[in-house]
């Protein structure tokens, strides 16, 4: 369940409340009975470790990042270099 923050417009106190997504927002301060408004705050969810960022993918070796080939396909490395092929004229 997410934690929501509400600020009282009368006394200025900030209250944290654990609520379901389906719960109605609070509208009355429990300290002074003033009007509450919901605050937008930073979340604490962080993705840590390797593989979460685009820069992490480029640090892997080339062999692990190249897609596997289907049966019957040839790679460009198996084709002869056109500049190295001599033609008889």
Secondary structure, 3 states (H helix, E strand, C coil): CEEEEEEECCCCCEEEEEECCCCCCCCECCCCCCEEEEECCCCCCCCCCCCCCHHHHHCCCHHHHCCCCCCCCCCHHHCCCCCCCCCCC
